[in-house]
Every structure is written in structure tokens, then in C-alpha cells.
């Protein structure tokens, strides 16, 4: 960022990238509250020293680099204390190779290149490539479960079903409407819900998910939307796991792997 850039311009630049920092932080920690806390700490650090953006690096890279400086200084905590799926997730996370999840999320969800991730994590590009490969192997080999897909577009639904099934998960059903999703969920309780926001009959995927969670309690949920920034404001309970449309296969695989680790996902309230 050039030294003569006004503070107002810096605020605008940071503001445009902030929703995606929230998305990353939430996926990394497994919850909205924890992820948003790290995002807030990142902003506070930048406000104390704006010269961080004078290095000539890409502003988004710099923003995520500041986040990682804080994340590393706190020991990369994932605060989960529970039984069942959450307990299994916590034990599995403890066995993962250090920095692998971070590298995988930065590349697959946030679309950073190996070179950019190297700058963010302060490692070599060759190590980034290695970490991502290790992450894919360790995470996709970790948990398998039952997945309910809520998606009204037939081609997208078939694609999601194929991706998730290839990862070793069982598809409990594919629903196109709120009512259909609730009926399928009641027939067989899923371990994970993958849901579009807007459904075929103009019903809400968010409403369908919340009704299912009222019956089952907390389950990991991934929402799919063409406008992720609208659901990443931090102003109200929002999803911890979010995929942007159009998506890539590796984004789905990464999000599903991450979400399966967390049963404490906070979901959007209508």
C-alpha cells in the first residue's frame, strides 16, 4: 500500500476484504464468535500500526498475514469441549500436522496462490504445496458420516452429491424445498447439512436448516450462496461454514472436511 494512501482509502480496502477474513476465521475456529473475535483483534492491531500496509504487498495478503501473526501467537486454539462428534473432532484435530488446515483453507476457500500463502504464513512456497497435500490426505481420511443436501438446482445437486459421496460420506437425500428437507431429515438424521440459501419454491434453506436443528440439536452446516458477503457482517448469528457460488470441487471438499470436525457450528437465524 503506497505511503500517501489516505486512511479513508485504507479503511475502504480493508472493509472490502473483511467478510472473507471472517469466513476464513470462522472455518478455522469452527464458530462465528471465535472467528469474529480473531477478525476484530486483527483490525485492532492494524489500527495501532497502519504502516503494516506500507510494505508493497497485496492488501488482502497483508490483512491475512496480520491475522496469522495473531493466530500463531495464541497457539492456534480450537475451543471445543463436548462429547460425541465434537469430542471426536477435537481428538482428530490434535493429530493433524501443524499448519495444514490453515494452508488448505487459504488455498481452497479463499483462493490464495501458493506464493501468497507463503507470504501470509511466512514459509516457503514449496512447503505450502506440501502442507496442502498433507491436509487433504489427513482430513479426508478422518471422518465419514451422513450428509443431507438441500439444493433446488438439479445439476448442482448431482454435482454436490457426487463430490460428497466420493469423499466417503453417505447421502441421506437431496431436497429441493424447505418441506422436502425437513421430511428427509426426519427420516434419517444427518451428521452434516449442505444447504443452498434460496430454494425452488422461494422457500428458505436457512429456515429449513433451523427447523431441522430444532429437532436434532446442533449439527455442522455448510451454506451455499452467490453473495457470501451478505452473510458475513458479524451483526447477528451467522454461518461458520460458507461456500461461494460458483464453487470449485476442492472448495466443497475442503468445507465438508472442515465442517465434519465441528458440531458446534452456529447457524444463521432468519
C-alpha positions as CSV (number, residue, x, y, z in Angstrom):
1,X,0.0,0.0,0.0
2,X,1.7,3.3,-1.0
3,X,2.6,5.6,1.9
4,X,0.5,8.5,0.5
5,X,-2.7,6.4,0.5
6,X,-5.3,8.3,2.7
7,X,-6.6,6.5,5.8
8,X,-10.0,6.5,4.3
9,X,-8.8,4.5,1.3
10,X,-7.1,2.0,3.6
11,X,-10.4,1.6,5.5
12,X,-12.2,1.0,2.3
13,X,-9.7,-1.6,1.1
14,X,-9.8,-3.5,4.4
15,X,-13.6,-3.3,4.5
16,X,-13.9,-4.9,1.1
17,X,-11.8,-7.9,2.3
18,X,-13.1,-8.2,5.9
19,X,-16.1,-10.5,5.1
20,X,-13.7,-13.1,3.6
21,X,-11.4,-12.8,6.6
22,X,-14.4,-13.5,8.8
23,X,-15.3,-16.5,6.6
24,X,-11.8,-17.9,6.9
25,X,-11.5,-17.3,10.7
26,X,-14.9,-19.0,11.3
27,X,-14.0,-22.0,9.3
28,X,-10.6,-22.2,11.0
29,X,-12.0,-22.0,14.5
30,X,-15.3,-23.7,13.9
31,X,-17.6,-20.9,15.2
32,X,-18.8,-17.4,14.4
33,X,-18.0,-16.0,17.8
34,X,-14.4,-17.2,18.0
35,X,-13.7,-16.4,14.3
36,X,-15.1,-12.9,14.6
37,X,-13.1,-12.4,17.7
38,X,-9.9,-13.0,15.8
39,X,-11.0,-10.8,13.0
40,X,-11.7,-8.0,15.5
41,X,-8.2,-8.5,17.0
42,X,-6.7,-8.2,13.5
43,X,-8.4,-4.9,12.9
44,X,-7.3,-3.5,16.3
45,X,-3.7,-4.5,15.5
46,X,-3.9,-2.7,12.2
47,X,-5.4,0.4,13.7
48,X,-2.4,0.6,16.1
49,X,0.1,0.3,13.3
50,X,-1.1,1.2,9.8
51,X,2.4,1.0,8.5
52,X,1.9,-2.7,8.0
53,X,0.3,-1.8,4.7
54,X,3.3,0.2,3.5
55,X,5.3,-3.0,2.6
56,X,4.0,-3.1,-1.0
57,X,2.3,-6.4,-0.5
58,X,-1.2,-7.0,-1.8
59,X,-3.6,-5.5,0.8
60,X,-5.6,-8.7,1.2
61,X,-2.4,-10.7,1.7
62,X,-1.3,-8.2,4.4
63,X,-4.7,-8.4,6.1
64,X,-4.5,-12.2,6.4
65,X,-0.8,-12.0,7.4
66,X,-1.7,-9.8,10.4
67,X,-4.4,-12.4,11.3
68,X,-1.9,-15.2,11.1
69,X,0.6,-13.3,13.3
70,X,-2.1,-13.1,16.0
71,X,-3.4,-16.7,15.4
72,X,0.1,-18.1,15.8
73,X,0.8,-16.0,18.9
74,X,-2.2,-17.6,20.6
75,X,-1.3,-21.1,19.8
76,X,-4.0,-21.8,17.2
77,X,-6.7,-22.7,19.8
78,X,-9.8,-24.6,18.7
79,X,-12.2,-24.3,21.7
80,X,-14.4,-27.3,21.7
81,X,-15.4,-29.1,25.0
82,X,-18.1,-31.6,24.4
83,X,-18.9,-35.3,23.8
84,X,-19.8,-37.3,20.7
85,X,-18.9,-35.8,17.3
86,X,-17.3,-32.8,18.9
87,X,-15.1,-34.9,21.1
88,X,-14.0,-37.0,18.2
89,X,-13.3,-33.8,16.2
90,X,-11.1,-32.4,19.0
91,X,-9.1,-35.6,19.2
92,X,-8.6,-35.8,15.5
93,X,-7.6,-32.1,15.2
94,X,-4.8,-32.8,17.8
95,X,-3.4,-35.4,15.4
96,X,-3.3,-33.1,12.3
97,X,0.1,-31.8,11.1
98,X,0.7,-28.2,12.2
99,X,-0.3,-25.5,9.7
100,X,-2.1,-27.9,7.3
101,X,-5.6,-26.7,7.8
102,X,-4.6,-23.1,7.5
103,X,-2.8,-23.7,4.2
104,X,-5.7,-25.8,2.8
105,X,-8.4,-23.2,3.7
106,X,-6.3,-20.3,2.4
107,X,-5.9,-22.0,-1.0
108,X,-9.2,-23.8,-1.5
109,X,-11.7,-21.4,0.2
110,X,-10.0,-18.1,-0.1
111,X,-8.3,-18.7,-3.5
112,X,-4.8,-17.5,-2.5
113,X,-1.9,-18.8,-4.6
114,X,0.9,-20.8,-3.1
115,X,3.1,-17.7,-3.3
116,X,0.5,-15.6,-1.4
117,X,0.0,-18.2,1.2
118,X,3.8,-18.3,1.7
119,X,3.8,-14.6,2.4
120,X,0.8,-14.9,4.8
121,X,2.2,-17.9,6.8
122,X,5.9,-16.8,6.4
123,X,7.0,-20.1,4.9
124,X,8.4,-21.2,1.5
125,X,6.1,-21.9,-1.4
126,X,7.3,-25.5,-1.6
127,X,6.2,-26.0,2.0
128,X,2.8,-24.6,1.2
129,X,2.3,-27.2,-1.5
130,X,3.4,-29.9,0.8
131,X,1.1,-28.8,3.7
132,X,-1.9,-28.7,1.4
133,X,-1.3,-32.2,0.2
134,X,-0.9,-33.5,3.7
135,X,-4.1,-31.7,4.8
136,X,-6.2,-33.2,2.0
137,X,-5.0,-36.7,3.0
138,X,-5.3,-36.3,6.7
139,X,-8.7,-34.6,6.7
140,X,-10.5,-36.6,4.1
141,X,-9.2,-39.8,5.7
142,X,-10.5,-38.7,9.1
143,X,-14.3,-38.7,9.4
144,X,-17.2,-40.0,7.4
145,X,-20.9,-39.5,8.0
146,X,-24.4,-39.0,6.7
147,X,-24.9,-35.8,4.6
148,X,-28.2,-34.2,3.7
149,X,-28.1,-31.9,0.6
150,X,-30.6,-29.1,0.3
151,X,-30.3,-27.7,-3.3
152,X,-33.0,-26.9,-5.8
153,X,-30.9,-26.8,-9.0
154,X,-30.7,-30.4,-10.3
155,X,-27.3,-30.2,-11.9
156,X,-25.7,-28.6,-8.9
157,X,-27.3,-31.1,-6.6
158,X,-26.0,-34.0,-8.6
159,X,-22.5,-32.5,-8.6
160,X,-22.6,-31.9,-4.8
161,X,-23.8,-35.5,-4.3
162,X,-21.0,-36.9,-6.4
163,X,-18.3,-34.9,-4.7
164,X,-19.6,-35.7,-1.2
165,X,-20.1,-39.4,-2.0
166,X,-16.6,-39.6,-3.5
167,X,-15.2,-38.4,-0.1
168,X,-16.7,-41.5,1.5
169,X,-19.8,-39.9,3.0
170,X,-23.4,-41.3,2.7
171,X,-26.0,-39.1,1.1
172,X,-29.2,-39.3,3.1
173,X,-31.2,-37.5,0.5
174,X,-31.4,-34.4,-1.8
175,X,-34.2,-31.9,-1.1
176,X,-35.4,-29.0,-3.3
177,X,-37.7,-27.3,-0.8
178,X,-38.0,-26.4,2.8
179,X,-40.7,-29.1,3.3
180,X,-38.7,-31.7,1.5
181,X,-35.6,-31.0,3.5
182,X,-37.5,-31.4,6.8
183,X,-39.1,-34.6,5.7
184,X,-35.8,-36.2,4.6
185,X,-34.1,-35.1,7.8
186,X,-36.8,-36.7,9.9
187,X,-36.4,-40.0,8.0
188,X,-32.7,-40.2,8.7
189,X,-30.7,-37.8,10.9
190,X,-27.7,-36.4,9.1
191,X,-24.3,-35.7,10.5
192,X,-23.8,-32.7,8.2
193,X,-26.2,-30.5,6.2
194,X,-25.1,-28.9,3.0
195,X,-27.7,-26.2,2.1
196,X,-28.5,-23.6,-0.6
197,X,-30.0,-20.3,0.7
198,X,-32.8,-19.9,-1.9
199,X,-34.9,-22.9,-2.8
200,X,-37.2,-24.0,-5.6
201,X,-40.5,-22.7,-4.2
202,X,-38.9,-19.5,-2.9
203,X,-38.6,-21.1,0.5
204,X,-35.5,-20.5,2.6
205,X,-32.7,-23.0,3.1
206,X,-31.9,-21.2,6.3
207,X,-35.4,-21.8,7.6
208,X,-35.2,-25.5,6.7
209,X,-31.9,-25.9,8.5
210,X,-33.1,-24.1,11.6
211,X,-36.2,-26.3,11.8
212,X,-34.1,-29.4,11.5
213,X,-31.7,-28.1,14.2
214,X,-34.7,-27.5,16.5
215,X,-35.4,-31.2,16.3
216,X,-31.8,-32.6,16.3
217,X,-29.8,-30.0,18.2
218,X,-26.5,-28.7,16.9
219,X,-25.1,-30.2,13.7
220,X,-22.4,-28.9,11.4
221,X,-23.9,-26.9,8.5
222,X,-22.4,-25.5,5.3
223,X,-24.4,-22.9,3.4
224,X,-24.0,-22.2,-0.3
225,X,-24.7,-18.7,-1.7
226,X,-23.7,-16.4,-4.6
227,X,-23.4,-13.5,-2.1
228,X,-21.3,-14.6,0.8
229,X,-20.5,-11.1,2.0
230,X,-24.2,-10.6,2.9
231,X,-23.9,-13.3,5.4
232,X,-20.6,-12.3,6.9
233,X,-21.3,-9.0,8.5
234,X,-20.9,-10.1,12.1
235,X,-24.0,-8.3,13.1
236,X,-26.1,-11.4,14.1
237,X,-25.7,-15.1,14.3
238,X,-24.3,-16.3,11.0
239,X,-22.9,-19.5,9.5
240,X,-19.4,-20.6,10.3
241,X,-19.1,-22.5,7.1
242,X,-19.9,-20.9,3.8
243,X,-19.2,-21.7,0.1
244,X,-19.5,-19.1,-2.6
245,X,-21.3,-19.8,-5.9
246,X,-19.9,-20.6,-8.4
247,X,-17.8,-23.1,-6.4
248,X,-15.0,-25.4,-7.3
249,X,-14.8,-29.0,-6.3
250,X,-11.9,-28.6,-4.0
251,X,-13.8,-25.8,-2.2
252,X,-16.6,-28.2,-1.4
253,X,-14.2,-31.0,-0.4
254,X,-12.4,-28.6,1.9
255,X,-15.5,-27.1,3.5
256,X,-17.1,-30.6,4.1
257,X,-13.9,-31.9,5.7
258,X,-13.6,-28.8,7.9
259,X,-17.3,-28.9,8.9
260,X,-17.2,-32.5,9.8
261,X,-14.8,-31.6,12.6
262,X,-17.2,-29.2,14.3
263,X,-20.6,-30.0,15.7
264,X,-20.8,-26.6,17.3
265,X,-21.5,-24.7,14.1
266,X,-23.6,-21.5,14.8
267,X,-26.3,-21.2,12.1
268,X,-28.0,-18.2,10.7
269,X,-31.2,-17.1,12.3
270,X,-33.9,-15.9,9.9
